[in-house]
């Protein structure tokens, strides 16, 4: 193992600190002398002095601390919040003077596990390295030792509001302190040196590498530069992380005069904030978000936030990629996410950045229809695709083959059952006109959780549901709700698809799993043509009712062959899909956003003497 060269590292740190010295921020006793000497340390400690400290403490110091003391017996400004580190004579056992063990254990109560008990004992067993600080403990743990004999360093400050932070060794602690110094000094006028120049060049090379598709290596370089506070590094890294699904990409406060901020960062920030709703702890979320922006930009930010919350935001781009975005959005709205992705992927080489700090179309993630399409896996494919000026016009990236979804997956993804109507020969836009209650008002970009059974609007006996709709393969369209129709209601079942089949053919499928003993599992399948039901099957527990003549190709399969609902509807669903040539995208229904509407009632009016009940959702 090569020995770390402390002297060059510490001289570089000291010289950069001296050049960045600010009397108002760095004025501590002796700071002017250290600036003049360009040295933050002291004299080296000889072997006898180090050995005496070890004898006094009853331990052998870890290698990196021992070699450090041989270069400088103590140190000033170990980062920004630790003002002085102990030398040989100042090294001491912490001793837990503030009973941190009791505080941690009392806070945990009966939930204190072995790891927490060990953490709580950190103060009583560790060496305290910080002699002057902004309430920061720097603890060297003799029970956390690696194979080289290095002790882990833990830093803790009450104002962080988090558990102690671990670093593998004293050397790692000092390197972290050096990065912190750079990060805190990066906003100082004319803070420039060989280190910042090398880091800025690395950021630029990482930006170019990311555009070439080498995003993993670029991210590593950008993370390092971001830790040093280099301008632009965090923005570039966060775009990579956002598309990989490990960060939101939110960035607040910059001016909308920067096109990247206006069209990419602000929508992502609004998306991240909108997850908490429009109010948080009684405070208007819009005000919380907008007040960090320049006053002239706040109305535009507020408008974007409202568009995100109302699912009316639309991501825009220029040129051929912008045209692909529009096409892809239309496909996603039709419940064709795979086709939407392939459209975007094919156009990626034509994408152009909005500004120098822009490496990918991350604003797509804020689009209510395209955001769900851009899964982390697809985001990584996007990042691996060369794009921007000079990108090779290569073949579109491999995105996997289109899945053969069929209908069987509905049985696995529907804990509350489902209702689905499939209509032949119509475009998705026509589905609400055939199935909706009232004026067929379309609700934009609903999530899977938005498709539920509301209060039965209209007459009290009615049973309506919010359904989302899209394309169901070649020549078919569907409307789906993740709320089944339980057995108790099947006696008055009246499929809305019968009326919707005028001039064409429509299928109705409903399934409700077993509820309480009085509510057995229920399944219904029927086919209607030109306003009349041709055939169907209804199963409620052990009771089976058929109408018309079911095609022979279907009667030998699953539920249609005589099995009970407890056997599950998967097989028959797949058979129906194959027989009629229909398929509904599992991804679109389970993960995407689709337009929706309120259907007409799924129950007929009660006959004289029939009772009914309904429920409401608060």
C-alpha positions in Angstrom: 0.0 0.0 0.0 1.4 3.4 -1.0 1.7 5.9 1.9 -0.4 9.0 1.5 1.7 12.1 0.9 0.3 14.5 3.5 2.7 17.5 2.9 1.8 18.3 -0.7 -1.9 17.9 0.1 -1.8 20.1 3.2 0.4 22.8 1.5 -2.1 23.0 -1.4 -5.0 23.4 1.0 -3.2 26.0 3.1 -2.2 28.1 0.0 -5.7 28.0 -1.4 -7.1 29.0 1.9 -4.7 31.9 2.2 -5.5 33.1 -1.3 -9.2 33.0 -0.5 -8.8 34.5 3.0 -11.7 36.8 4.0 -11.2 38.7 7.3 -15.0 38.9 7.8 -15.5 35.1 7.4 -12.1 33.7 8.5 -11.1 36.0 11.4 -10.1 33.7 14.2 -7.1 34.0 16.6 -3.9 33.6 14.7 -5.6 33.6 11.3 -3.6 36.5 9.9 -0.4 34.8 10.9 -1.5 31.6 9.2 -2.5 33.5 6.1 0.9 35.2 5.9 2.7 31.8 6.5 0.4 30.1 4.0 0.2 27.2 6.5 -2.8 26.0 8.5 -0.8 23.4 10.5 1.9 23.4 13.1 5.4 21.9 13.5 5.8 18.2 12.8 5.6 15.9 15.8 8.6 13.6 16.2 8.3 9.9 17.0 8.8 10.4 20.7 6.0 12.9 20.9 3.6 10.6 19.0 4.6 7.6 21.1 4.0 9.6 24.3 0.5 10.4 23.2 -0.2 6.7 22.4 1.1 5.7 25.9 -1.1 8.3 27.6 -4.1 7.1 25.7 -3.3 3.4 25.9 -3.7 2.8 22.2 -1.8 2.7 18.9 -3.0 5.6 16.7 -4.4 4.6 13.3 -1.9 4.9 10.4 -3.3 7.9 8.6 -3.6 10.0 11.8 -0.1 8.9 12.9 1.5 9.9 9.6 -0.5 13.2 9.7 0.9 14.1 13.1 4.4 13.5 11.8 3.8 16.3 9.3 1.8 18.7 11.4 1.0 18.5 15.1 -2.6 19.8 14.8 -4.5 21.7 12.2 -6.8 24.7 11.7 -9.9 25.0 9.5 -10.6 21.4 8.9 -13.4 22.3 6.6 -15.7 25.2 7.5 -17.2 24.1 10.8 -14.2 22.5 12.5 -11.8 25.3 13.5 -9.0 23.3 15.2 -8.0 19.7 15.3 -6.1 18.2 18.2 -2.3 17.7 18.2 -0.5 15.0 20.3 -1.0 16.8 23.6 -4.7 17.6 22.9 -5.8 14.2 21.8 -8.3 12.8 24.4 -11.1 10.4 25.0 -14.4 12.1 24.5 -16.0 10.5 27.6 -19.5 11.5 26.6 -19.7 14.6 28.8 -23.2 15.5 27.6 -24.7 11.9 28.0 -25.3 11.5 24.4 -25.8 7.8 25.0 -28.7 8.5 27.3 -30.2 11.0 24.9 -30.2 8.6 22.0 -31.5 5.6 24.0 -34.2 7.6 25.7 -35.3 8.9 22.3 -35.6 5.4 20.9 -37.4 4.0 23.9 -38.4 0.3 23.4 -37.3 0.5 19.7 -33.6 0.7 20.5 -32.0 -2.2 18.5 -28.4 -3.4 18.5 -27.2 -0.9 15.9 -28.7 2.0 17.8 -27.2 0.9 21.1 -23.8 0.7 19.5 -24.2 4.2 17.9 -25.3 5.6 21.3 -22.0 4.4 22.8 -19.9 6.2 20.2 -19.1 9.2 22.4 -18.1 7.2 25.5 -15.6 5.0 23.6 -14.1 7.4 20.9 -11.3 9.9 20.7 -12.3 13.5 20.3 -10.3 15.2 17.5 -12.1 18.6 17.5 -10.9 21.1 20.1 -12.6 24.1 18.6 -15.7 23.9 16.3 -19.2 25.1 15.6 -20.7 22.5 17.9 -19.2 19.6 15.8 -17.9 16.4 17.3 -15.1 14.6 15.3 -14.9 11.1 16.8 -12.4 8.4 16.0 -14.0 5.1 16.8 -11.7 2.3 18.1 -14.4 -0.3 17.5 -14.8 0.5 13.8 -11.4 -0.6 12.3 -10.7 -1.9 8.8 -8.1 -4.4 7.6 -5.4 -1.7 7.4 -5.9 -0.6 11.0 -7.7 2.6 10.1 -10.4 3.8 12.5 -13.6 5.2 11.1 -14.3 8.9 11.8 -17.8 10.0 12.8 -18.8 13.6 12.7 -21.9 14.9 14.4 -23.5 18.3 15.0 -26.9 18.9 16.7 -27.9 21.4 14.1 -27.7 18.8 11.3 -30.7 17.0 12.7 -29.4 13.7 11.6 -27.3 10.7 13.0 -23.5 10.9 12.9 -21.9 10.8 9.5 -19.3 8.1 8.9 -16.0 8.4 7.0 -13.7 5.3 6.6 -10.6 6.9 8.1 -8.9 10.1 9.2 -7.5 10.6 5.8 -11.0 10.4 4.3 -12.1 12.9 6.9 -9.4 15.4 5.9 -10.2 15.0 2.2 -13.8 15.6 3.0 -12.9 18.7 4.9 -10.9 20.0 1.9 -13.9 19.5 -0.4 -16.0 21.3 2.1 -13.6 24.2 2.2 -13.8 24.4 -1.6 -17.6 24.2 -1.6 -17.9 27.0 1.0 -15.4 29.2 -0.8 -16.7 28.7 -4.3 -18.9 31.8 -4.1 -16.0 34.1 -3.1 -15.0 36.6 -5.8 -12.0 35.5 -7.8 -11.7 32.1 -6.0 -9.6 30.4 -8.6 -6.5 28.1 -8.5 -5.1 25.0 -10.1 -7.6 22.8 -8.3 -10.6 24.8 -9.5 -9.3 25.0 -13.0 -8.7 21.2 -13.1 -12.2 20.6 -11.7 -13.9 23.0 -14.2 -12.1 21.3 -17.1 -13.3 17.9 -15.7 -16.9 19.3 -15.6 -16.7 20.3 -19.2 -15.2 17.0 -20.3 -18.0 15.2 -18.4 -20.6 17.3 -20.1 -19.3 16.3 -23.5 -19.0 12.7 -22.4 -22.6 12.7 -21.3 -23.8 14.0 -24.7 -21.8 11.2 -26.3 -23.7 8.7 -24.2 -21.0 7.9 -21.6 -23.3 9.0 -18.7 -21.9 6.7 -16.0 -18.4 8.0 -16.2 -19.7 11.6 -16.6 -21.8 11.2 -13.4 -18.8 10.1 -11.4 -16.7 13.1 -12.5 -19.7 15.5 -11.9 -20.3 14.1 -8.4 -16.7 14.7 -7.5 -16.8 18.3 -8.9 -20.2 19.0 -7.2 -18.7 18.0 -3.8 -16.1 20.8 -4.4 -19.0 23.3 -5.2 -18.0 23.8 -8.8 -20.6 25.8 -10.8 -22.8 23.7 -13.0 -21.6 20.3 -11.8 -24.7 19.6 -9.7 -27.1 20.7 -12.4 -25.5 18.3 -14.9 -25.3 15.4 -12.4 -28.9 16.0 -11.3 -30.2 15.6 -14.9 -28.5 12.2 -15.1 -30.0 11.2 -11.7 -33.5 12.4 -12.7 -33.6 10.2 -15.8 -32.2 7.3 -13.8 -35.0 7.7 -11.3 -32.7 8.4 -8.3 -33.5 12.2 -7.9 -36.2 14.6 -8.8 -34.1 17.0 -10.8 -35.6 19.9 -8.8 -33.7 23.1 -8.8 -35.2 26.2 -7.3 -34.4 29.9 -7.4 -32.5 30.5 -10.7 -33.7 33.1 -13.2 -36.1 32.0 -16.0 -33.9 34.0 -18.4 -31.9 30.8 -18.6 -33.9 28.6 -21.1 -32.9 25.5 -19.2 -34.4 26.8 -16.0 -37.6 28.0 -17.7 -38.4 24.9 -19.7 -36.7 22.0 -17.8 -35.8 22.9 -14.2 -39.0 24.8 -13.2 -41.4 22.0 -14.4 -39.3 19.4 -12.5 -39.3 21.6 -9.4 -43.0 22.1 -9.6 -43.6 18.4 -10.1 -41.6 17.6 -7.0 -43.5 20.2 -5.0 -46.9 19.3 -6.3 -46.7 15.8 -4.7 -47.4 17.5 -1.4 -50.5 19.2 -2.7 -51.3 22.9 -2.8 -51.0 23.4 0.9 -48.6 22.2 3.5 -49.0 22.8 7.2 -51.5 25.6 6.4 -49.0 27.4 4.2 -49.7 28.1 0.6 -47.5 25.8 -1.4 -47.4 28.2 -4.3 -46.0 30.9 -2.2 -43.4 28.6 -0.7 -42.2 27.6 -4.2 -42.3 31.0 -5.9 -40.7 33.2 -3.3 -37.2 31.8 -4.0 -37.4 33.0 -7.6 -36.8 36.6 -8.8 -40.0 38.6 -8.4 -40.5 39.1 -12.1 -40.4 35.2 -12.6 -42.9 34.3 -9.9 -46.1 34.5 -12.0 -44.7 32.2 -14.6 -43.5 29.7 -11.9 -46.9 29.8 -10.3 -48.6 29.1 -13.6 -46.4 26.1 -14.2 -47.2 24.8 -10.8 -50.9 25.0 -11.4 -50.5 23.3 -14.8 -48.6 20.5 -13.2 -51.2 20.0 -10.5 -54.1 20.1 -13.0 -52.2 17.7 -15.4 -52.4 20.3 -18.2 -48.6 20.9 -18.5 -47.2 20.1 -21.9 -43.4 19.7 -22.5 -42.3 21.4 -25.7 -39.1 21.2 -27.7 -37.7 22.6 -30.9 -37.2 21.0 -34.3 -37.5 17.3 -35.2 -37.3 16.2 -31.6 -40.1 18.6 -30.7 -42.3 17.0 -33.4 -41.5 13.6 -32.0 -42.6 14.8 -28.5 -46.0 15.8 -29.9 -46.4 12.4 -31.7 -45.2 10.5 -28.6 -47.6 12.3 -26.3 -50.5 11.5 -28.6 -49.5 7.8 -28.5 -49.2 7.8 -24.7 -52.7 9.3 -24.4 -53.9 6.4 -26.6 -52.4 4.0 -24.0 -49.5 3.0 -26.3 -46.5 3.8 -24.2 -44.1 1.5 -26.0 -44.8 3.2 -29.3 -44.5 6.6 -27.6 -41.0 5.6 -26.3 -39.9 4.3 -29.7 -40.9 7.6 -31.2 -38.8 9.6 -28.7 -35.9 7.2 -28.9 -35.7 7.4 -32.7 -35.6 11.3 -32.5 -33.0 11.5 -29.8 -30.0 12.2 -32.0 -31.9 15.3 -33.3 -32.3 16.7 -29.8 -30.5 20.0 -29.0 -29.6 21.5 -25.6 -31.3 24.7 -24.6 -28.1 26.1 -22.9 -24.6 25.0 -22.1 -25.7 23.3 -18.9 -28.3 21.1 -20.5 -27.5 17.5 -21.5 -30.8 15.7 -21.8 -34.6 16.5 -22.1 -35.3 16.0 -18.5 -38.4 18.2 -18.6 -40.2 15.3 -20.3 -40.5 13.8 -16.8 -42.9 16.6 -15.8 -45.2 16.0 -18.7 -48.3 14.1 -17.3 -48.4 11.7 -20.3 -44.8 11.3 -21.2 -43.3 11.3 -17.7 -44.6 7.8 -16.9 -43.4 6.6 -20.3 -39.8 7.7 -19.4 -39.1 4.9 -16.9 -35.7 4.7 -15.2 -34.7 1.9 -17.6 -35.7 4.0 -20.6 -34.0 7.0 -19.0 -30.8 5.1 -19.0 -31.2 4.2 -22.6 -31.8 7.8 -23.4 -28.7 8.8 -21.5 -26.6 6.2 -23.4 -27.8 7.6 -26.8 -25.4 10.2 -28.4 -27.4 13.4 -28.9 -27.0 17.1 -29.5 -24.9 18.9 -32.1 -22.5 16.6 -33.8 -24.2 13.4 -32.6 -23.9 10.6 -35.0 -27.2 9.8 -36.7 -27.2 6.2 -35.7 -30.0 3.7 -35.6 -32.5 4.2 -32.7 -31.4 2.5 -29.5 -32.7 -0.9 -28.6 -35.7 -0.5 -26.5 -37.0 -4.1 -26.2 -39.8 -5.7 -28.1 -43.4 -4.6 -27.6 -45.0 -6.7 -24.9 -47.9 -9.1 -25.8 -50.1 -7.8 -23.1 -53.5 -9.3 -24.0 -56.0 -9.1 -21.1 -54.9 -11.8 -18.7 -52.8 -9.5 -16.6 -55.9 -7.7 -15.4 -56.5 -10.7 -13.1 -53.1 -10.1 -11.4 -53.2 -6.3 -11.2 -56.7 -5.8 -9.8 -56.9 -6.2 -6.1 -60.3 -4.4 -6.1 -61.4 -6.1 -9.3 -62.0 -4.3 -12.6 -64.4 -3.3 -15.3 -63.4 -3.0 -18.9 -65.4 -2.3 -22.0 -63.9 -2.9 -25.4 -65.4 -1.4 -28.5 -64.5 -2.4 -32.1 -64.0 0.0 -35.0 -63.8 3.2 -33.0 -61.0 5.6 -32.1 -60.3 6.2 -28.4 -61.7 9.7 -28.6 -65.1 8.2 -29.4 -65.2 6.0 -26.3 -66.6 8.7 -23.9 -69.3 9.7 -26.4 -70.5 6.1 -26.4 -70.1 5.3 -22.6 -70.2 8.5 -20.7 -72.9 9.8 -18.4 -74.1 13.3 -19.2 -72.1 15.5 -21.5 -69.1 13.1 -21.8 -66.7 15.5 -20.1 -63.1 14.2 -20.4 -60.8 14.5 -17.4 -57.2 14.8 -18.4 -54.3 12.6 -17.4 -55.8 10.5 -14.6 -53.6 8.2 -12.6 -54.6 4.6 -11.9 -55.9 5.7 -8.5 -58.2 8.2 -10.1 -60.3 5.5 -11.7 -62.7 4.6 -8.9 -66.5 4.4 -8.3 -67.7 7.8 -7.1 -71.0 8.7 -5.5 -73.6 7.2 -7.9 -74.4 10.5 -9.7 -77.8 11.0 -11.2 -80.4 8.8 -9.6 -79.5 7.3 -6.2 -79.7 3.7 -7.6 -77.2 4.3 -10.3 -73.7 2.9 -10.2 -71.3 4.9 -12.2 -67.5 4.7 -12.3 -64.6 6.8 -13.5 -63.0 5.0 -16.3 -59.8 5.7 -18.2 -59.6 5.0 -21.9 -57.3 4.3 -24.8 -56.5 2.0 -27.8 -56.8 -1.8 -27.4 -54.9 -3.1 -30.4 -55.8 -3.0 -34.1 -59.2 -1.4 -34.5 -60.3 -1.6 -30.9 -60.6 0.9 -28.0 -61.2 0.4 -24.3 -62.4 2.0 -21.1 -61.1 0.6 -17.8 -61.8 1.1 -14.1 -60.0 -0.6 -11.3 -63.2 -1.1 -9.3 -65.1 -4.3 -9.7 -68.9 -4.9 -9.6 -69.5 -7.2 -6.6 -71.9 -10.1 -6.6 -74.6 -8.3 -4.6 -75.0 -5.8 -7.4 -75.0 -8.3 -10.3 -78.7 -8.9 -10.0 -79.4 -5.5 -11.5 -76.4 -5.4 -13.8 -76.9 -3.6 -17.1 -73.8 -3.3 -19.2 -73.3 0.2 -20.6 -71.6 -1.5 -23.5 -74.9 -2.6 -25.0 -75.8 0.9 -25.9 -72.2 1.6 -26.9 -72.2 -1.2 -29.4 -74.6 0.5 -31.8 -73.2 0.2 -35.3 -70.4 -2.0 -34.1 -69.5 -4.7 -31.5 -68.6 -4.2 -27.8 -67.3 -6.5 -25.1 -67.9 -6.2 -21.4 -65.7 -7.8 -18.7 -66.1 -7.3 -14.9 -64.5 -9.1 -12.0 -64.8 -8.6 -8.3 -62.7 -10.8 -5.9 -64.1 -12.6 -2.9 -65.3 -10.2 -0.2 -67.0 -11.3 3.0 -68.8 -14.6 3.1 -72.0 -12.9 1.9 -70.1 -11.4 -1.1 -68.6 -14.2 -3.2 -66.3 -13.5 -6.2 -68.2 -12.4 -9.3 -67.3 -12.5 -13.0 -69.2 -11.3 -16.1 -68.4 -11.5 -19.8 -70.7 -10.4 -22.6 -70.7 -9.5 -26.2 -73.1 -6.9 -27.7 -73.7 -6.0 -31.3 -75.6 -3.0 -32.7 -77.3 -2.3 -29.4 -78.2 -5.8 -28.4 -76.5 -8.4 -26.2 -75.6 -11.5 -28.3 -74.2 -13.8 -25.6 -72.7 -13.6 -22.1 -71.8 -15.4 -18.9 -72.3 -14.3 -15.3 -70.8 -16.2 -12.4 -71.6 -15.3 -8.8 -69.9 -17.8 -6.5 -71.3 -21.2 -7.5 -74.1 -19.7 -9.6 -73.6 -19.5 -13.4 -76.0 -17.8 -15.8 -75.5 -17.8 -19.6 -77.3 -16.0 -22.4 -77.1 -16.6 -26.1 -74.6 -18.9 -27.7 -71.0 -18.4 -26.7 -68.5 -19.2 -29.6 -67.1 -22.7 -29.4 -63.6 -21.4 -29.4 -64.2 -19.9 -26.0 -66.4 -22.5 -24.2 -63.5 -24.9 -23.6 -61.5 -22.4 -21.7 -61.3 -21.6 -18.0 -64.4 -20.0 -16.5 -66.3 -20.5 -19.7 -65.7 -24.2 -19.4 -67.4 -24.5 -16.1 -64.8 -23.6 -13.5 -65.6 -21.4 -10.5 -64.4 -17.8 -10.1 -62.0 -19.0 -7.4 -60.0 -20.6 -10.1 -59.2 -17.1 -11.4 -60.1 -15.4 -14.7 -56.6 -15.2 -16.2 -57.0 -18.0 -18.7 -60.3 -16.9 -20.0 -59.2 -13.3 -20.3 -56.2 -14.3 -22.4 -58.5 -16.5 -24.6 -61.0 -13.7 -25.1 -58.1 -11.4 -26.1 -56.8 -13.9 -28.6 -60.2 -14.6 -30.0 -61.1 -11.0 -30.7 -57.6 -9.7 -31.3 -57.6 -7.2 -28.5 -54.8 -6.1 -26.2 -54.6 -3.5 -23.5 -51.2 -2.2 -22.3 -50.4 -3.2 -18.8 -47.9 -0.4 -18.5 -50.4 2.2 -19.6 -53.1 1.1 -17.3 -51.0 0.3 -14.2 -48.3 3.0 -14.5 -49.4 5.7 -17.0 -51.7 8.6 -17.0 -54.7 8.3 -19.3 -57.7 10.6 -20.0 -60.9 9.5 -18.2 -64.6 10.2 -17.9 -67.6 9.1 -15.8 -69.5 6.2 -17.3 -73.3 5.8 -17.4 -74.7 3.5 -14.7 -73.8 -0.1 -14.7 -77.0 -1.0 -12.9 -80.6 -0.8 -14.2 -83.4 1.0 -12.3 -84.9 -1.2 -9.5 -88.1 -2.9 -10.4 -91.1 -2.3 -8.1 -90.4 -3.9 -4.8 -86.6 -4.2 -5.3 -84.3 -2.5 -2.8 -80.9 -1.0 -3.3 -78.0 0.6 -1.5 -75.1 2.8 -2.4 -71.9 4.1 -0.9 -70.0 7.3 -1.1 -66.3 8.1 -1.0 -65.3 10.9 1.4 
